[in-house]
């Protein structure tokens, strides 16, 4: 039963996020006249499905770890020679349904539409939460500074109001821990308000082994302060549609930018690779969060949706970003890459994806104490 309590929320979350991603591809493909033969949620043996009026097979498959949209002609990157051979197989009417015959900008939009749909889903979810559950705007006032901590050494005082961290405006108590722990630099720049005067502070946080709110082991950056709402009053507000949309876009951009900064830190050898997780870890966290209620579950869905959109933009063949990379080459060269060159890129991409899957799986098993 415990496994089901994790598995069911994970499958629901993944189904929604993958469906939205693939529907982005599907929508623009249909918009530009590309034939779509299959719209699949999951891989492997089909469990159930149906055909729509245009001939697309909508189906759910046995392995719910992804999905795909299959275009008429079943190719989305090609060499010039391959295109000529492909066109000979179809009459004029069917040629117009082929993905490969569409202008470069249309093919690029069809590919980019998947990640774009994930970002839009996240914005929609955040907007919904901010309108109906509210957003916290409680000022981040320091109620205690621990002796001999980084904050103590930097002369941070009790009663200081935190205004910004690393040039990011702190508009809520919740922002403080988030901004500190998503920082990819060793030092942290802060601005605090003390006696109506803005004071700039630079400090280096301590890194400790701790547990998050769900009991999962994490490496956490701390500066040695406690924060309490002024007069012990929290300020949570339900926002109007326009304001909610603004903060939803802001949150989506923050998560995307933080993810990008983290990837860059990995390439520099400064990032914490233990933070990388795969399906097992995602399923575990999803199950834990689902027990906290609908708002928490929708929030994790938004964050996973952003992650899926972001990862798919990596310039790795077999991902959407890899196809966009090929189209960039095509734009510069004035022709598609040769079949041999593309196959070499795909081998590299496959190796990278397999390595990443194995690495994250090992991290997941470590997290469960099985490795």
N, C-alpha and C positions, 0 to 999 in steps of 0.2 A: 504493500500500500504506500510505503514511503517513496518507493521508486516512482509510482504512478503520480504521486503528488508533485514530483519534479518534472516527470516526463510529459504529462498532459499540458501544463502551462507552457512548456518549452515548445511542444508541437504546435499549439495554438499561436504562440508568438511568431514562430518561424514561418508558419503557413501564411499569416497576414503579411509579414515583412517581405517574404519571397513573392507572394502574389502581387503586391504593389510594385515591386521591382520589375517583375516580368510584364506586368500590365503596362508599365511605362514603355518598354520595347514594343509591345503589341499595339498600343494606341498609335504611336508614331508610324509604325510599319503600315497599319491599315490606312492612316491618313495620307501616306504617300503611295498607296496602291500596291504595297508588297503583299504577296500571298502568304498566309500563315497556316501551316498544316497542323501544328500541334501547340497547345498551351498546357504545359505540364507542371504540376506541383509535386515535387519528389522525383525520384529516379527508380529504375527497375520495373518490375511487373506492374501493369495497370490494375488498380483495385476497382475503380468505377470511373465513368465519364460519359460525355455526350457530344454529338456533333451539332454545331450551330448552322444557320442558313448559308453561311459563306464557305462551309466545309471544314472549318477549324475543329479539331478534336480537343475538347477541354477534358483534362483527366487528372486524377489523383493516383499517385504511384506508391509502391510499398516502402520506399526509403525516403522519409520526409526531411532530407537534409539538402534542400535546394530546389531548383526547378529550371525550366528552360522554355523558350519560345523557338520553335523550329520554322524557318522560313521556307517558302516554296523554292525548290532547287537546292536547299540545304547547304548553302555556302555564304559566308559573309566576308571572307578575305580571299583574294585570288590573284593569280598572275595574269598578264595579258594573254598569254597562250591558252591558259585554262578558260578564260572568258570566251574566247573564240570557239573553243571546243564545246563549251556549255551551251552557247547560243544555237548551235547546230541541232541540238536535241529538242528544241521547242519551236512552236509556231510563233507568229508575230504577237498574238494575243497573250500567250503564256510568257513570252519574253518580257512583256511589260509588268508581269507579276514578280519577276526575279529581283531579289535584293541587289545583286551585283550590277544590274543595269541602271540603278538609280544614281543621280548625281552625288558627288562626294559629300556635299553638305547634308543631303538627306540621309545618307548612310551614317554619317557622323551623329546626326541628331537622334536617329533610331537607336544607336548604341548608347549614347549619352543619356537617353531618356530613362534608362533603368535606374542608375544612381540618382538622377534628378528626382525621380518619383519617391525614392527613399528619403531624400531631404525634405520633400514636400510633406510626406507622411509625418515626419518628426515635427515639422512646423505646425501641422494641423493638430497633432496630439498635444503639444505644449500649449497652443492657443486654447484648446478645449479645457485643459487643466486650469489655466490661468483665469478663464472666464467663469468656470463653475466651481472649482475648488479653491481658487485664489493663489496669489503669489506673495511670498514673504518679503516685507520691506523693513524688517526690524533693524535699527541701527546696531552696528557691531561695536559695542562699548566694552572695554576691558575691565573686568571685575577683580582680576587677580593676576599677579606676575610672580612666577615661581623663582625662588632664589637660585642664583648661579645658572640660570637658563640663558639661552641666546637673547631672549627679550630683556632679561634683567641686565645683561652685559651691554645691550644696545640702549639702555636708559629709557625703556618703555615704562610708562607709569600706569598705575591703577586709575581708571577714569578716562584714559585716552580713548578717543573715538577713531576707529580705523576708517580712513577715507579711500585708500587704494592700495593694491598689492601688485607690483610689477606693472605699473601703469594701467591696471584694470580697476575700474571703479567698483568699490564694495558697496552694494546697495542692500545687502542683507547679511545677517549673522551667518547664514549658510555659505556665503561666498568665501569666507575667510579660509576655512579648511580646504575648500575646493581649489582656490587659487594657489595656496601654498603647495598642495600635493600634486598639482598638475604642472608646477613649474619645472622646467628642464635645466635651470641654471643652479649653480651651487649657492649663490647668494640671492637674497630676496630684498627688493626695494619696497619700502612701505612709506605711506604718508598718514600721519595721525593728526587729529585736531586736539590741541591742549590749550585750554584757556583762550579760546578764539584765535589761536595761532597754529598755522600748519607747520608741522615738523617732519622733515625727511629723515628716514632711518634705513640703514643697511645692516643686514644680519645674515648669519648662516645657520639654517635650521639643523637640528639633530635628526638623524634617521634611526628609527627604532623598529623592532618587530612588534606588531600589535595585532589586534583583531578589529574588523569593521563591525558595523551595527548588526550584521548577520552572523557574526562569529567566525568569519573567514580570516585566515592569517594573511596579513599584508605588511609591506614596509611602509611606514608612515613618517612624514616629516612633521616635526613639532618645534615650536619656538618657545614654549613654556608660558602660555597665557590661558586664562579662562575668560570666556565672554558671556555676558548676561544681558538680557534686554533692559534698557533704561526703565526704571520703576517697575521692573518685572512684568512689563506689558509687551506682548508680541503684536506686531502690526502686519496682519495678513489681509490682503485686499483682493476682492474680485474685480477683474479688469474688464473694460469694454472691449469690443471686438478689435478695434484699431490698435489700442494699447497692447492688448494680448498678442496680436500678430507681431507687433514691434519686438516685444520681449521674446517671443517664440523664435523669430528669425535670429535675434541676438544670441540666444542660447544655442541654437543649431550651429551658428557660426563659431561660437566659443568651443564647442565640443569638436568640431571639425578642425579648427586651428590647433587645439591642444593635441589632437591625434596626429596631425602633421608634425608638430614640434617634437612629439615623442618619437616618431619614426626617424626624424633627423638626428635626434639624440642617440638612437640605436646605431646609426651609421657612424656616428662620431665615437662610439664605444662608451658613451656616458649613460645610456638608458638602462633601465632595469628590465632585463629579459624575463624575469620571473612574473612580470605583470601580463605577459602574453598568455592567452588562454584559448582553448578550442571549444568544440561542441559540448564536451563533458562539463567544463567549468561554466559555460553559458547556461546549460540546462540546470545545473545546481543553483546558480544565482537566481535564475528565472523562477524556479520553484520556491526558493526562499522569499523572494520579493512578492510573489503572487499571494503568499499567506498574509501579507501586510495590507492587502486591499486593492481595489480597482485602480486608484490613482497611482500607487506604487507600480503596479503591473503595467499600466499605460506608459509610465515614465521609462521603465526599463525597455519597453518596446520601442520607444522613440530613440533611445540611446543605441540600441542594437540596429535600428534602421539606419541611423547615421553611420554607424561602423560599417554596415554592409555597403552602403553607397560609397563611402570613403575608400574602403579596401578595393572595391571593384574599379576604381579609377587608377589603381597602380598600373604603371606601364609594363605589365607582364602579359605576354601572350596567353590566351585562354581566359583572361579577364577582359572586361569592357575597356579598361584603360589600354590594354595591349592592342586591341583593334583600333582604338583612336590613335595609338602610336603609328600603326601601319598606315592609317589614312593621312597622318602628318607627313610621313615619308612620301606617300603618293602625291600629296600636294606639292612638296618641294621638288621631287624628281619629275613630276608630270606623267608618271605611270606607276602602276602597282609594283611592289617588289617581286622578284622572281620567285617561283615556287620553291626552289632550293633554299633561298635565303629565308623565306617564311618558315619552312620546315625546321631550319636551324634555330630560329627564334622560338618556335613552339617547343622544341626539345629543352631549351634552356628554361622556358616558362614552366614546363611540366616538372622539371627537376626542382625548381624553386618552390613550387606549390607543394610537392611531396615532402620536401625538407621542412617547410613551414608547418604542414600538417603533423609530421612526426614530432617536431619540436614542441608544438602546443599540446600535443597528446601527452608527451612526457611531463610537461608542466602540470597538466590536469591530473595525472596520476600522482605526482608529487603532492599536489594540493589535497588529494584524497588520502595521502599517507600510504599509497600502494607502490611507491617507487623510491 
